Amino acid sequence: MTTHYDEEAQIEQLRQWLRDNWFPLASGLALGLAAIFGWQAWGARQDAHAGLASHMFEDMGRAAGQNQYVECVAMADRLIKDFSDTPYAAAAELKVAALAVLDGKLDDAVVRLQWVVQFEQNPAFMARVGALLHLRSKAYDAGLLPLAHLRLAQVLLQQDKPDLAAKELDSDAGSYAPLYAELRGDIALSQGNRSAARSAYQQALQSLGPDAVDRDGLQHKLDDLSDTAAVKS
């Protein structure tokens, strides 16, 4: 049975332990509180940073709707410079590239799309770390890479560079497999290879669902090749 003197001895041992260890305990508590408040402050800064990028992207969307190419380029460049750790930089480049194509600025579109490809393949170090640790929104999106390759290939074909366009389609097509196959058919047709074009169009058609809106266009391309073959025979 524990006596009164044993209890006093234990209390004295606890007091002595606290006297000997108060500084490490206080330091640990201070560090813990600093980490909590620092985390909250860092998160607030990240939210404000992403919010500013979001607002700029929205402004850019409105400018794009009015075909204000110069203004869109300026905002996209700002997003690349100051907000490449957010998803809006690559999205802005895709949007500017689309405007450039509409405006006949194919060289500008190629530069923008190449930036997206390079960024999605090799995103900034901090963007990778932040996404890995779930400390911030993922700045890069694996789904954008096949889309960037596809659009770049389309522009290169418009520039009459079928070989370069075909190289862009050597990557993973992701969810764009039917469009990749159709563009391979367009490239083959531009090079006079009707057999390869027909195979590519058939592959694209087979990968589409029965109710896909693109089926009719693909079927027309196949019918045109069949009609040409019939005329030659």
C-alpha positions as CSV (number, residue, x, y, z in Angstrom):
1,M,0.0,0.0,0.0
2,T,1.4,3.4,-1.0
3,T,2.1,5.5,2.1
4,H,1.7,9.3,2.5
5,Y,5.5,9.6,2.4
6,D,5.6,7.7,-0.9
7,E,3.1,10.1,-2.5
8,E,5.1,13.1,-1.3
9,A,8.2,11.5,-2.8
10,Q,6.5,11.0,-6.2
11,I,5.2,14.6,-6.1
12,E,8.6,15.9,-5.4
13,Q,10.1,13.8,-8.2
14,L,7.5,15.3,-10.6
15,R,8.3,18.8,-9.4
16,Q,12.0,18.2,-9.9
17,W,11.4,16.8,-13.4
18,L,9.4,19.9,-14.3
19,R,12.1,22.2,-13.0
20,D,14.7,20.3,-15.1
21,N,12.6,20.1,-18.3
22,W,10.5,23.2,-18.3
23,F,12.5,24.9,-21.0
24,P,12.2,22.1,-23.6
25,L,8.5,21.8,-22.8
26,A,7.9,25.5,-23.2
27,S,10.0,25.6,-26.4
28,G,8.1,22.6,-27.9
29,L,4.7,24.3,-27.0
30,A,5.9,27.6,-28.6
31,L,7.1,25.8,-31.7
32,G,3.8,23.9,-32.0
33,L,1.7,27.0,-31.7
34,A,4.0,28.8,-34.2
35,A,3.6,26.0,-36.7
36,I,-0.2,26.0,-36.4
37,F,-0.5,29.8,-36.8
38,G,2.2,29.7,-39.6
39,W,0.3,27.0,-41.4
40,Q,-2.9,29.0,-41.2
41,A,-1.2,32.2,-42.4
42,W,0.5,30.3,-45.3
43,G,-2.8,28.8,-46.3
44,A,-4.5,32.2,-46.3
45,R,-1.7,33.6,-48.5
46,Q,-2.1,30.7,-50.9
47,D,-5.9,31.2,-51.1
48,A,-5.4,34.9,-51.8
49,H,-2.8,34.1,-54.4
50,A,-5.0,31.6,-56.2
51,G,-8.0,33.9,-55.9
52,L,-6.1,36.7,-57.6
53,A,-5.1,34.3,-60.4
54,S,-8.7,33.2,-60.8
55,H,-10.0,36.8,-61.1
56,M,-7.3,37.5,-63.7
57,F,-8.3,34.4,-65.7
58,E,-11.9,35.5,-65.6
59,D,-11.0,38.9,-66.8
60,M,-9.0,37.3,-69.6
61,G,-12.1,35.2,-70.5
62,R,-14.2,38.3,-70.9
63,A,-11.4,39.9,-73.0
64,A,-11.3,36.8,-75.2
65,G,-15.0,37.0,-75.7
66,Q,-14.5,40.4,-77.2
67,N,-11.6,39.1,-79.3
68,Q,-9.2,41.5,-77.5
69,Y,-6.0,39.5,-78.4
70,V,-3.4,42.0,-77.1
71,E,-5.1,42.3,-73.7
72,C,-5.4,38.5,-73.4
73,V,-1.7,38.1,-74.3
74,A,-0.7,40.6,-71.6
75,M,-2.8,38.8,-68.9
76,A,-1.6,35.4,-70.0
77,D,2.0,36.6,-69.7
78,R,1.3,37.9,-66.2
79,L,-0.2,34.6,-65.2
80,I,2.9,32.8,-66.5
81,K,5.3,35.1,-64.7
82,D,3.6,35.4,-61.3
83,F,1.1,32.6,-61.1
84,S,2.6,29.5,-62.8
85,D,2.1,27.7,-59.5
86,T,-1.7,27.8,-60.2
87,P,-3.7,25.9,-62.8
88,Y,-4.6,29.2,-64.5
89,A,-1.3,29.8,-66.3
90,A,-1.5,26.7,-68.6
91,A,-5.3,27.3,-69.1
92,A,-4.5,30.9,-70.1
93,E,-1.9,29.8,-72.7
94,L,-4.4,27.4,-74.2
95,K,-7.0,30.2,-74.5
96,V,-4.5,32.6,-76.1
97,A,-3.4,29.9,-78.5
98,A,-7.0,29.4,-79.6
99,L,-7.4,33.1,-80.2
100,A,-4.1,33.3,-82.1
101,V,-5.3,30.6,-84.5
102,L,-8.6,32.5,-85.1
103,D,-6.5,35.6,-85.7
104,G,-4.2,33.8,-88.2
105,K,-1.2,34.1,-85.8
106,L,-0.2,30.5,-86.1
107,D,3.4,31.0,-85.0
108,D,2.2,32.7,-81.8
109,A,-0.1,29.7,-81.2
110,V,2.7,27.3,-81.7
111,V,4.8,29.1,-79.1
112,R,2.0,29.2,-76.6
113,L,1.1,25.5,-77.0
114,Q,4.8,24.5,-76.8
115,W,4.9,26.3,-73.4
116,V,2.0,24.3,-72.2
117,V,3.5,21.0,-73.4
118,Q,6.8,21.8,-71.7
119,F,5.2,22.9,-68.5
120,E,2.9,19.9,-68.2
121,Q,5.8,17.6,-68.9
122,N,8.2,19.4,-66.5
123,P,6.2,21.6,-64.0
124,A,8.1,23.8,-61.6
125,F,9.7,22.1,-58.7
126,M,7.5,23.9,-56.1
127,A,4.4,23.1,-58.0
128,R,5.4,19.4,-57.9
129,V,6.2,19.5,-54.2
130,G,3.0,21.4,-53.3
131,A,0.9,19.0,-55.2
132,L,2.7,15.9,-53.7
133,L,2.2,17.2,-50.2
134,H,-1.3,18.4,-50.9
135,L,-0.2,21.9,-49.6
136,R,-1.7,23.7,-52.6
137,S,-3.9,23.2,-55.6
138,K,-2.3,21.1,-58.3
139,A,-0.8,23.7,-60.7
140,Y,-0.4,21.2,-63.5
141,D,-3.0,18.8,-64.9
142,A,-2.1,15.6,-66.6
143,G,-5.2,15.9,-68.7
144,L,-4.0,19.1,-70.3
145,L,-0.9,17.4,-71.8
146,P,-2.7,15.3,-74.5
147,L,-4.9,18.3,-75.3
148,A,-1.9,20.6,-75.8
149,H,-0.2,17.9,-78.0
150,L,-3.4,17.6,-80.0
151,R,-3.9,21.4,-80.6
152,L,-0.2,21.8,-81.4
153,A,-0.4,19.1,-84.0
154,Q,-3.5,20.7,-85.5
155,V,-1.7,24.0,-85.8
156,L,1.5,22.4,-87.2
157,L,-0.7,20.7,-89.9
158,Q,-2.2,24.1,-90.8
159,Q,1.4,25.3,-91.2
160,D,1.9,22.5,-93.7
161,K,4.3,20.6,-91.3
162,P,2.8,17.2,-91.3
163,D,5.9,15.4,-90.0
164,L,6.1,17.6,-87.0
165,A,2.4,17.3,-86.4
166,A,2.6,13.5,-86.5
167,K,5.3,13.6,-83.8
168,E,3.1,15.4,-81.4
169,L,0.6,12.6,-81.7
170,D,3.2,10.0,-80.6
171,S,2.3,10.8,-77.0
172,D,-0.5,9.4,-74.8
173,A,-3.8,10.4,-76.2
174,G,-5.7,10.1,-72.9
175,S,-9.4,10.8,-73.4
176,Y,-8.7,12.3,-76.8
177,A,-8.0,9.0,-78.6
178,P,-10.7,9.5,-81.3
179,L,-9.4,13.0,-82.1
180,Y,-5.9,11.8,-82.2
181,A,-6.8,9.0,-84.7
182,E,-8.8,11.4,-86.8
183,L,-6.0,13.9,-87.0
184,R,-3.6,11.1,-87.9
185,G,-5.9,10.4,-90.8
186,D,-5.9,14.1,-91.8
187,I,-2.1,14.1,-91.7
188,A,-1.8,10.9,-93.8
189,L,-4.3,12.3,-96.3
190,S,-2.2,15.5,-96.6
191,Q,0.8,13.3,-97.4
192,G,-1.2,11.4,-100.1
193,N,-1.3,8.2,-98.1
194,R,-5.0,7.3,-98.5
195,S,-4.7,3.8,-97.1
196,A,-3.2,5.1,-93.8
197,A,-5.8,7.8,-93.7
198,R,-8.6,5.3,-94.2
199,S,-7.3,3.1,-91.4
200,A,-6.9,6.0,-89.0
201,Y,-10.5,7.3,-89.7
202,Q,-11.8,3.8,-89.2
203,Q,-10.0,3.6,-85.9
204,A,-11.4,6.9,-84.8
205,L,-14.9,5.9,-85.8
206,Q,-14.6,2.6,-83.8
207,S,-13.5,4.5,-80.7
208,L,-16.5,6.8,-80.8
209,G,-19.7,6.0,-79.0
210,P,-22.8,5.3,-81.2
211,D,-24.3,8.7,-80.3
212,A,-21.2,10.8,-80.7
213,V,-21.7,14.0,-82.7
214,D,-18.4,13.5,-84.6
215,R,-19.5,10.2,-86.2
216,D,-21.1,11.8,-89.2
217,G,-18.1,13.9,-90.0
218,L,-15.8,10.9,-89.8
219,Q,-18.1,8.8,-91.9
220,H,-18.1,11.5,-94.6
221,K,-14.3,11.4,-94.7
222,L,-14.4,7.6,-95.1
223,D,-17.1,7.8,-97.8
224,D,-15.0,10.4,-99.7
225,L,-12.0,8.0,-99.7
226,S,-14.2,5.2,-100.8
227,D,-15.7,7.3,-103.6
228,T,-12.2,8.3,-104.8
229,A,-11.1,4.7,-104.8
230,A,-14.2,3.7,-106.8
231,V,-13.6,6.4,-109.4
232,K,-10.0,5.3,-109.8
233,S,-11.0,1.7,-110.3
